[in-house]
């Protein structure tokens, strides 16, 4: 979507010096974002201290390291500025007033020209993970098909994990309950050719995400990303077909089986909890058992 120039008020905010890396501080100015944190990859501007914000700040750099190591090179002109509002009302007011978006989304938004992510405390890790990926899709996966502009970031919005010896361990490939609910009875009728030919409206992210999850389930999501980064289709007409190493007509039966499988698991999917990261493996294992979360990961082809 087109974004108007940011306001003078926000320009002043962006000019406020941040504290040294790793130091958390409260500004002595009238800054409406008095709590600031500088990390390796991010510059957080927060309305207040909160456990949710501190959890996202801890997650942020380790998340980028995992993207770099496991998916593709997140080459970017860091830092990404994060404006963390205290609640949805404050977030939407900020986006309307300072970023000139008349109809703000419900959870978060990334602004390419300003390298700026706006969200709020209770929007969750999934929102942060999703919106951050927009920066890299735009910068590092410039050849991606139009559907993947949202199809790739939405893949990353559902994640579970834990900290182990200072390292972040994450598990991927989960359906998102509210997106499955949004697809409703149309789930098993989704047209793969329509989606990958970019005939699906950009705002219909739930359909786009289904394609990325399909690639993951077949062990081809990482290959899809690598092909885009290399601008290589291996003789196929699309990156999607090249990732699957099949023409689309031969993929259709696999697609239909996938949709039917998701539909059979609908009640199970709808009970999945929000994305979460735990302080240790024991806490995570307890959580996973309670919610029936599998840590078996599909092996991905490069």
C-alpha positions in Angstrom: 0.0 0.0 0.0 1.1 3.6 -0.6 2.3 5.4 2.5 2.2 9.2 2.8 5.3 11.1 4.1 5.6 10.8 7.9 4.6 13.8 10.0 7.0 16.4 11.4 6.2 15.1 14.9 7.4 11.6 14.0 10.5 13.1 12.3 11.4 14.7 15.6 10.8 11.4 17.4 13.1 9.6 15.0 15.8 12.1 15.5 15.9 11.5 19.3 19.2 9.8 20.1 18.8 6.3 21.4 20.7 4.9 24.3 23.8 2.7 23.9 23.4 -0.8 22.7 22.2 -3.1 25.5 21.2 -0.3 27.8 17.6 0.3 28.7 16.7 3.9 29.7 13.9 6.4 30.2 14.2 9.6 28.4 14.2 12.9 30.3 12.4 14.7 27.4 8.7 14.8 26.7 9.1 12.0 24.3 5.9 10.0 24.1 8.1 6.9 23.7 10.3 7.4 26.8 11.5 3.8 27.0 14.1 3.0 24.4 16.3 0.0 23.7 19.0 -0.4 21.1 19.9 -3.9 20.0 22.1 -5.2 17.1 19.3 -5.1 14.6 16.5 -3.0 16.2 15.8 0.3 17.8 12.8 0.0 20.1 10.7 3.1 21.1 8.2 2.1 23.7 5.5 3.9 25.6 6.2 2.0 28.8 8.1 -0.9 30.3 6.2 -4.2 30.1 6.9 -8.0 30.2 5.5 -8.3 26.7 7.9 -5.6 25.3 10.9 -7.0 27.0 10.1 -10.5 25.7 9.9 -9.2 22.1 13.2 -7.3 22.6 14.9 -10.5 23.8 13.4 -12.4 20.9 14.2 -9.9 18.2 17.9 -10.3 17.5 18.0 -14.1 18.0 15.1 -14.3 15.5 17.0 -12.5 12.8 20.0 -14.8 13.4 17.7 -17.8 12.8 16.4 -16.3 9.6 20.0 -15.7 8.5 21.1 -19.3 9.4 18.0 -21.3 8.5 16.2 -19.5 5.7 18.0 -16.8 3.7 20.4 -13.9 4.2 18.6 -11.0 5.8 20.9 -8.4 4.4 19.5 -5.0 5.5 20.4 -1.5 6.5 19.9 -1.9 10.2 18.5 -0.8 12.6 14.8 -1.4 12.1 12.9 1.0 14.2 10.1 -0.5 16.3 7.4 1.8 17.8 5.7 -0.2 20.5 2.4 1.2 21.7 0.7 0.1 24.9 -2.5 -1.1 23.3 -4.5 -1.4 20.1 -6.2 2.0 20.5 -2.9 3.8 21.0 -1.4 1.9 18.0 -4.2 2.8 15.6 -4.2 6.4 16.8 -0.4 6.6 16.3 -0.6 5.1 12.8 -3.5 7.5 11.8 -1.9 10.6 13.2 1.8 10.2 12.6 2.0 7.7 9.7 -1.1 9.0 7.9 -2.8 5.7 7.4 -6.6 6.4 7.6 -7.6 2.8 8.2 -5.0 1.1 10.4 -4.8 -2.7 10.6 -5.6 -4.5 13.8 -2.1 -5.8 14.8 0.9 -4.2 13.2 2.3 -2.5 10.1 5.7 -2.2 8.4 6.7 1.0 6.6 9.3 0.4 4.0 10.6 3.9 3.3 11.2 4.6 7.0 12.4 1.1 8.0 9.8 1.4 10.7 7.5 -1.2 12.4 4.6 -0.1 14.4 2.7 -2.5 16.7 1.5 -2.8 20.4 2.3 -4.9 23.4 -0.4 -7.5 23.2 -0.2 -8.0 19.5 2.2 -10.9 20.2 5.4 -12.4 18.9 3.6 -13.6 15.7 2.8 -10.0 14.6 6.4 -8.9 15.3 7.8 -11.9 13.3 5.4 -11.3 10.4 6.0 -7.6 10.1 9.8 -7.8 10.4 9.9 -10.2 7.5 8.5 -7.5 5.2 11.7 -5.6 5.5 13.7 -8.6 4.1 11.2 -9.7 1.5 11.4 -6.2 0.0 15.2 -5.9 0.3 16.5 -9.5 -0.2 13.8 -11.3 -2.2 13.1 -8.7 -4.8 12.3 -11.3 -7.4 9.5 -12.9 -5.4 6.1 -13.3 -7.1 3.4 -10.8 -6.0 1.5 -13.4 -3.9 4.7 -14.1 -1.8 4.9 -10.4 -0.7 2.5 -11.4 2.0 2.7 -15.2 1.6 6.2 -15.3 3.0 5.9 -13.0 6.0 2.6 -14.7 7.1 4.5 -18.1 7.2 6.6 -16.7 10.1 3.7 -15.5 12.2 3.1 -18.8 13.9 6.0 -20.0 16.0 6.8 -21.8 19.2 10.1 -22.2 21.0 12.3 -21.8 24.0 15.7 -20.5 25.2 18.5 -23.0 25.7 21.9 -21.9 26.9 21.3 -18.4 25.6 20.3 -19.7 22.2 16.8 -19.5 20.7 15.2 -22.7 19.5 12.1 -22.3 17.2 9.6 -24.6 15.6 7.7 -23.7 12.4 5.0 -24.9 10.1 1.8 -24.5 12.2 -1.5 -23.4 10.9 -2.9 -20.2 12.4 -6.3 -20.7 14.0 -7.9 -17.4 13.2 -6.8 -17.6 9.5 -8.3 -21.1 9.2 -11.5 -19.8 10.8 -11.5 -16.8 8.4 -11.3 -19.2 5.4 -14.3 -21.0 6.7 -16.1 -23.5 4.4 -14.1 -22.2 1.4 -10.9 -23.9 2.7 -11.1 -27.0 0.6 -12.1 -25.0 -2.5 -9.0 -22.8 -2.6 -7.6 -22.5 -6.2 -3.9 -22.9 -6.3 -3.5 -21.7 -9.9 -5.5 -18.6 -9.0 -3.4 -17.8 -5.9 0.0 -18.3 -7.5 -1.0 -16.4 -10.6 -1.6 -13.4 -8.3 -5.3 -13.1 -8.9 -6.0 -13.2 -5.2 -6.3 -9.7 -3.7 -3.3 -8.7 -1.6 -5.4 -8.3 1.5 -6.5 -12.0 1.4 -3.4 -13.1 3.4 -5.0 -16.2 4.8 -5.1 -17.8 1.3 -1.6 -16.7 0.5 -0.3 -18.2 3.8 -1.8 -21.6 2.8 0.6 -21.8 -0.1 3.7 -21.2 2.0 2.5 -23.8 4.5 1.9 -26.2 1.6 5.5 -25.7 0.5 6.8 -26.2 4.1 4.8 -29.4 4.5 6.4 -30.8 1.3 9.8 -29.8 2.4 10.1 -27.1 -0.3 9.7 -23.8 1.5 13.4 -23.1 2.0 14.1 -24.1 -1.6 11.4 -21.7 -2.7 13.2 -18.9 -0.8 16.6 -19.8 -2.2 15.4 -19.9 -5.8 13.9 -16.4 -5.4 17.1 -15.1 -3.9 19.1 -16.6 -6.8 16.5 -15.6 -9.4 16.5 -19.1 -10.7 13.4 -21.1 -11.9 15.2 -24.1 -13.2 13.3 -24.0 -16.5 9.9 -23.8 -14.8 7.4 -21.0 -15.4 7.3 -20.0 -11.7 9.4 -20.2 -8.5 6.6 -22.2 -6.9 6.8 -25.0 -9.6 10.6 -24.9 -9.5 10.6 -25.4 -5.7 8.2 -28.4 -6.1 10.1 -29.6 -9.2 6.7 -30.2 -10.9 4.4 -28.3 -13.2 1.3 -26.9 -11.5 -1.1 -29.4 -13.1 0.8 -32.3 -11.4 0.8 -30.4 -8.0 -2.9 -30.0 -7.9 -3.7 -33.5 -6.5 -1.1 -32.8 -3.7 -2.7 -29.4 -3.1 -6.2 -30.9 -2.7 -4.9 -33.6 -0.3 -3.2 -30.9 1.7 -6.4 -28.9 2.0 -8.5 -31.9 2.9 -5.9 -32.8 5.6 -6.1 -29.3 7.1 -9.9 -29.5 7.1 -9.8 -32.9 8.9 -7.7 -31.2 11.6 -9.8 -28.1 11.8 -10.9 -28.5 15.4 -7.3 -29.4 16.5 -6.0 -26.3 14.7 -8.6 -24.0 16.1 -7.4 -24.9 19.6 -3.7 -23.9 19.0 -2.5 -21.2 21.4 -0.8 -18.0 20.4 2.9 -18.0 19.4 5.1 -18.3 22.4 8.7 -18.6 23.5 9.6 -20.1 26.9 12.5 -19.5 29.2 13.6 -23.2 29.1 13.0 -26.5 27.4 11.1 -28.0 30.4 8.5 -25.2 30.4 8.1 -25.5 26.6 7.8 -29.3 26.8 5.0 -29.0 29.3 3.2 -26.4 27.1 3.6 -28.6 24.0 2.1 -31.6 25.7 -0.8 -29.7 27.1 -1.6 -28.2 23.7 -0.7 -31.2 21.5 2.0 -29.3 19.7 4.4 -31.5 17.7 8.1 -30.6 17.5 8.7 -32.9 14.6 9.9 -30.6 11.8 9.6 -31.4 8.1 13.1 -31.7 6.6 13.5 -28.9 4.1 15.4 -29.1 0.9 17.8 -26.2 0.1 
